[in-house]
Amino acid sequence: MTRGFLVVIADSPFETSEKEEMILGKIGASVQRFTCSNESQVIGATKNADIVLCDSSPITQNVIMNLQQAVGIVEYGIGYDNIDVNAATERGIVVCNVPDFMTSEVADHTVALVLALARKLHQILPSTRLGEWTWRKFRPIESLDSRTAGIIGFGNIGRQVATRLSAFGMKIVAYDPYIPAENVRRLGATPATLGQLLTSSDIVSIHIPLTSETRHLIGKKEIAMMKKSSILINTSRGPVIDQGALLSSLQEKQIGAAGLDVLATEPPDPSDPLLMLDNVIITPHIGWYSEQSSSRLQEHAALEAERILTGRTPRHPINPQVLTERSAGGLSRK
């Protein structure tokens, strides 16, 4: 029976680690939980770990070089831009994420932002509470029917957003250089270049990971291509948009509105002028959350750690080449 494994939670969005302890305890692994927020804290907490679980703590090259026996790093969630995957690969450490725990939640939140901004609910509600009872003040409000929604990133979440917006009678165009055009068409959308999508869409919704290629994918030039009435939605990662360029465009009414569940810096400075604009809705990176998705994330991350420790193939390796170089049969420690 496998004994002695140590799983270290460097940081976590959850109040307890009972679920991880229950799942990993079945294979004789112990779980230690920390709230690390900087590199030195992570090094101190994880150096003896066999598996590192993390949320947003920095798993840098320096952290990875100080791991003495780790074989796996598991990210709580989809985005893993806090992990130096190249450094982990060089050390033979498999990195995994959990991409399938909240697809419907993010799609629902995206559409909620679209509807709230399109119907100007964020402006109507405070007006009504002040005793005003008028529709004329909020003109113009345009129908979504027959308008165009552009989906940047046509993976699982992007496709669910497309399905939901199609139900409102919207036309769907999609930009995803990793999906063949015929597949996009088969899924009910019209394939487009990024430029074509930006110039033709009334709603632009972003659903891509943060990488060196996607950082500031939407900048000053791209925003200038959008319609003056368009709505920009981001529920992926904040730095995918050049936030300074977005702020200027919203202040100058170059686009109609923005719905942001993610920002370049989280939480934002309370004095950030983006928070003060009346054509923006900002939510606190909550699009992933429901009671059900929260439970799934904790469970799936722990099960991924269990698979690595018992020599089984993890479901979602980011660097699968590590697995081909590792001998089969699991791990053993004395």
Helices and strands as residue ranges (DSSP letters): E 6-9, H 18-25, E 30-33, H 39-46, E 51-54, H 61-65, E 72-75, H 85-90, E 94-96, H 103-118, H 121-129, G 136-138, E 148-152, H 156-166, E 171-175, H 181-186, E 190-191, H 194-200, E 203-206, H 220-224, E 231-234, G 238-240, H 243-251, E 257-260, G 273-276, E 280-282, H 291-309, H 321-325
